[in-house]
Amino acid sequence: MTVNPLAIWVPVFAMMALVLVVAYLTFRERVRQFKALRVHPQKVSTRGEFAATLKDTRCADNFSNLFETPVMFYVACIGLYVTQTVSVSALVLACLYVLLRVGHSVVHCGRNVVFTRFKLFAASMLVLLGLWVVWGLTLLQLMG
């Protein structure tokens, strides 16, 4: 069953909102640490210098994570839209993926309990795989 293809943009915009929230948290934390440690930003111009100098890199690390596997989410959503194959199951999986990534970001930027974070990451990867399988099977059906 297909739905309005425009609906797939809802989880995409939600994911973009998550990226913007984590970007803000990263900026806020960096400024706080620069001031507290009296570090000039130029002294931490590389990732290695940054990690060695600043004590809390959780939000910055999470921000980087949001440009790794979520890329496959964006590709799938754009592909679903372009091929006009957005189904209820694809939309539900896309929304579930975003919810799991929000949970992952909350844990990563918060208490950073690694095992909890890993479970959320693994679940999001399974959901992402499911999204690709649903889309792939739909395309195979259309090809006859």
N, C-alpha and C positions, 0 to 999 in steps of 0.2 A: 504494500500500500504506500503510495507516494503522498507527500504533503507539499505544501507551498514551498518551493525551493528556497525562497527568501528566509525561511525559518532557520536554515543552517547558519545564518549570520548571527543569530542570538548567542550561541556558545562561543563563536569567534570574538564577538564584542566583549563577552564576559571574560574571555582569556586575555584580551587586550587590557581590560580593566585591572585584572590581576597583575599584569606586567607593570602597569603604571603605578599601582599601589606599592609593589615591591621596589620599583625604581625610587619612589619617594622615600620609603623606609631606608633604602640603601644610602641615599643622599643625606638624610637626616642623621643616620648613624655615623657616616664618614665625617660630617661637619662636627658632630659632637666629639668624636675621637681626636680629630685634628686639633680642636680647641683644648681638650683635656690634656693631651700629650704634648701640646705645643709643637706640632709637626707641620712643616710646610708641605703642601701637596706635591711639590716637585721632588721631595725626598722619597716619595712612594710612587714614582711614575711607572714602575713595572709591577706585574702581578707578584713576583717574588718579593720585591721590596715592600709591597703593600701587606702581604701575608706575614712577613717577618716583623714589621713595625706595628701594625694595628692589631689589637687584641681580639676584636670581634669582627669576623668576616662573614657571619651567617647570612645576612641579607644580600651582601654582594655575591656570595656563592650561589644563593638561590636565584638571584637575578640572572646569573650566567646559565643556570640550569634551565631557565625559561626560554633559552635560545638553543636548546639541544633537542631532546625528543619532541617537544611541542611543534617543531617544524613539520614533523610527519602528520600531526593533527591538522595544521593549517593546510597542508597539501591535500589531505583527504577531504576537508571541508570545501576547499575551492573546487576540487575535482567533482565532488557530489553536486555542487551548484552548477558547474559548467556542463556536466552531462545530464543535468535535470533528473537525477536519480535519488533525491533526498527522500528517504523513507522514515516512517515512525521509528523503526529500530535504529537507523543511523542517527537520527536526531537524539534519541534517548541515550545512545552510546556517547555521542559528542558531548551532551550535557553532563553525563556521568564522568567523563574524562576531565572536564573542567572542574567539577566538584572535587574530584580526587587530587587534582593539581592545586586547588585552593587549600585543601587539607595538608598537602605536602608542604606548601609554602608557609602555612601557619606553624607547622611543627618546625620547619627548617629555620624560620626567622624567630621562633619562640624558644622553647626549651631545647630544641634540637636533639630529641631522643632518636638516636640513629635507627634502632630497630623499628620504631613506629614509622619513621620517615621512609625506611626501606619498604615496609609493607604497603604504604600508600603509593610509592613509586611503582612497585611490582604490580599492584592492582591497576594503576593507571596504564601501565604497559599492556596488560591483558585486555583492558577495555579498548585501547588504541588498536591492538591487533584485531579485536572483534570488529571495530569500525571498518578497518581495511578489508576484512573477510566479507562483511555484509556488502560493502561497496563492490568488491571484486565479483562476488556471486551475482549481484544485480547486473553488472556489466556483462557477465557471461550469459545470463538469461536473455538480455537484450540482443546479444549477437546471434542468438538462436542456436 
